[in-house]
Amino acid sequence: MSLVIRPATPEDCPTIVAHIRELAFYEKLEHEMVATADQFRQHLFGPRPVIEAVMAEWAGEPAGFALFFTNFSTFLGKPGLYLEDLYVREKYRRKGIGKALISSLAKIAVDREYGRFEWSVLDWNAPAIAFYRSIGAIGMDEWTVQRLTGEPLDRLASTAPPIAGNS
């Protein structure tokens, strides 16, 4: 096996974007993919990073990535790790790369003493769901994801009262 999992570097940002474009195509969401390498550079490595990423290389070639960030459980009183995207390029699938990426994130969560590790998956993505069940993940079927973006987000934000002490 010639697999390397390593932290992303600023030079990886174009590769991350390429992987995300492939992921968006797979998820039938390519029309929503507008992110740029510069945005990833800023949010991964800028003055106030909000995401982290690890890269998978197979025989020195980019094979996949996982992008994650910290969330927080009020019930546990601890941070958690939230996996935003995990992607393995088609020609590298079935080589254990997805499991290596996700187990690397599990190790990060344990090493940082986080209380949990979670992510979302599209309900039609049976291969991913089967993989997640095989590693012990439990579906949170009683929860539904809620999202505000674009105009509804702007409209709601415009009704917010000022937060004392913020300028």
C-alpha positions as CSV (number, residue, x, y, z in Angstrom):
1,M,0.0,0.0,0.0
2,S,1.3,3.4,-0.9
3,L,-1.1,5.6,1.1
4,V,-0.2,8.9,2.8
5,I,-2.6,10.9,4.9
6,R,-1.2,14.4,5.7
7,P,-2.5,17.8,6.8
8,A,-3.4,20.1,3.9
9,T,-1.0,22.9,2.9
10,P,-1.8,26.2,1.1
11,E,-0.6,24.5,-2.1
12,D,-3.4,21.9,-1.8
13,C,-6.2,24.4,-2.2
14,P,-6.6,24.0,-6.0
15,T,-6.7,20.2,-5.5
16,I,-9.3,20.6,-2.7
17,V,-11.5,22.6,-5.1
18,A,-11.0,20.0,-7.8
19,H,-12.1,17.2,-5.4
20,I,-15.1,19.2,-4.3
21,R,-16.2,19.8,-7.9
22,E,-16.0,16.0,-8.4
23,L,-18.0,15.5,-5.2
24,A,-20.6,18.1,-6.2
25,F,-21.0,16.2,-9.6
26,Y,-21.4,12.9,-7.8
27,E,-24.0,14.4,-5.4
28,K,-25.8,16.1,-8.4
29,L,-25.1,19.5,-6.8
30,E,-22.5,20.9,-9.3
31,H,-24.8,23.9,-9.9
32,E,-24.2,24.9,-6.2
33,M,-20.4,24.6,-6.3
34,V,-19.0,28.1,-6.5
35,A,-16.1,28.0,-4.0
36,T,-12.6,29.0,-5.1
37,A,-9.1,28.0,-4.1
38,D,-8.6,31.5,-2.7
39,Q,-11.5,31.1,-0.4
40,F,-10.2,27.8,0.9
41,R,-6.7,29.3,1.3
42,Q,-8.3,32.1,3.5
43,H,-10.5,29.8,5.6
44,L,-7.8,27.1,6.0
45,F,-4.7,29.2,6.4
46,G,-5.7,32.8,6.9
47,P,-5.5,34.9,10.1
48,R,-8.6,33.2,11.5
49,P,-8.9,29.6,10.2
50,V,-12.3,28.1,10.5
51,I,-11.7,24.7,8.8
52,E,-9.0,22.1,8.6
53,A,-8.3,19.4,6.0
54,V,-6.3,16.3,5.5
55,M,-5.2,15.0,2.1
56,A,-4.9,11.4,0.9
57,E,-2.2,10.6,-1.6
58,W,-1.9,7.2,-3.3
59,A,1.6,6.6,-4.8
60,G,2.2,10.3,-4.6
61,E,-1.0,11.3,-6.5
62,P,-3.9,13.2,-5.0
63,A,-6.6,10.5,-4.1
64,G,-9.0,12.3,-1.8
65,F,-9.5,14.6,1.2
66,A,-11.5,15.2,4.3
67,L,-12.5,18.7,5.4
68,F,-13.7,19.3,9.0
69,F,-14.2,21.9,11.7
70,T,-14.9,22.1,15.4
71,N,-18.5,22.3,16.7
72,F,-19.7,22.1,20.3
73,S,-22.0,19.9,22.3
74,T,-23.8,21.8,25.1
75,F,-25.0,18.5,26.6
76,L,-21.5,17.1,26.8
77,G,-19.8,20.4,27.5
78,K,-17.1,19.5,25.0
79,P,-16.1,20.4,21.5
80,G,-16.8,17.9,18.7
81,L,-15.4,17.3,15.2
82,Y,-17.8,17.8,12.3
83,L,-16.8,16.3,9.0
84,E,-18.1,18.6,6.2
85,D,-16.8,16.6,3.3
86,L,-15.0,13.3,2.7
87,Y,-14.2,12.4,-0.9
88,V,-12.1,9.7,-2.6
89,R,-11.6,10.0,-6.3
90,E,-13.3,7.2,-8.2
91,K,-10.1,5.5,-9.5
92,Y,-8.8,5.2,-5.9
93,R,-11.9,3.8,-4.3
94,R,-12.0,0.4,-2.6
95,K,-8.4,0.7,-1.5
96,G,-9.1,1.7,2.1
97,I,-8.6,5.4,1.6
98,G,-12.0,6.5,2.9
99,K,-11.5,4.4,6.0
100,A,-8.0,5.8,6.5
101,L,-9.3,9.4,6.2
102,I,-12.2,8.9,8.6
103,S,-10.1,6.9,11.1
104,S,-7.5,9.8,11.0
105,L,-10.2,12.2,11.9
106,A,-11.4,9.9,14.7
107,K,-7.9,10.0,16.0
108,I,-7.8,13.8,15.9
109,A,-11.1,13.9,17.8
110,V,-9.8,11.5,20.5
111,D,-6.4,13.2,20.8
112,R,-8.1,16.5,21.2
113,E,-10.5,15.0,23.8
114,Y,-13.6,15.9,21.7
115,G,-16.9,14.4,22.8
116,R,-18.1,13.3,19.4
117,F,-17.5,13.0,15.7
118,E,-20.4,13.6,13.4
119,W,-21.3,14.3,9.8
120,S,-24.3,14.3,7.4
121,V,-24.9,12.0,4.4
122,L,-27.4,12.2,1.6
123,D,-30.2,9.7,2.2
124,W,-29.8,8.3,-1.3
125,N,-26.1,7.6,-1.0
126,A,-26.4,3.9,-0.1
127,P,-22.7,3.0,-0.5
128,A,-21.6,5.8,1.9
129,I,-24.3,4.9,4.4
130,A,-23.3,1.2,4.3
131,F,-19.6,2.2,4.8
132,Y,-20.5,4.4,7.8
133,R,-22.6,1.6,9.4
134,S,-19.7,-0.8,8.9
135,I,-17.4,1.4,11.0
136,G,-20.0,1.7,13.8
137,A,-21.7,5.1,12.9
138,I,-25.3,5.4,14.1
139,G,-27.8,7.3,12.0
140,M,-29.5,10.1,13.8
141,D,-32.8,9.6,11.9
142,E,-34.9,11.5,14.4
143,W,-33.0,14.7,13.5
144,T,-33.4,16.8,10.4
145,V,-30.9,19.3,9.1
146,Q,-32.2,22.9,8.8
147,R,-30.4,25.5,6.6
148,L,-30.6,29.2,5.9
149,T,-28.6,30.6,2.9
150,G,-28.8,33.5,0.5
151,E,-31.8,35.9,0.7
152,P,-33.6,34.1,3.6
153,L,-30.4,34.3,5.7
154,D,-30.0,38.0,4.8
155,R,-33.6,38.8,5.5
156,L,-33.5,37.2,8.9
157,A,-30.2,38.8,9.8
158,S,-31.7,42.2,9.0
159,T,-34.3,41.8,11.7
160,A,-31.7,41.0,14.5
161,P,-31.3,43.5,17.4
162,P,-27.9,44.8,18.0
163,I,-25.6,42.6,20.2
164,A,-24.4,44.7,23.1
165,G,-20.6,45.3,22.9
166,N,-20.3,44.4,19.2
167,S,-19.4,47.1,16.8
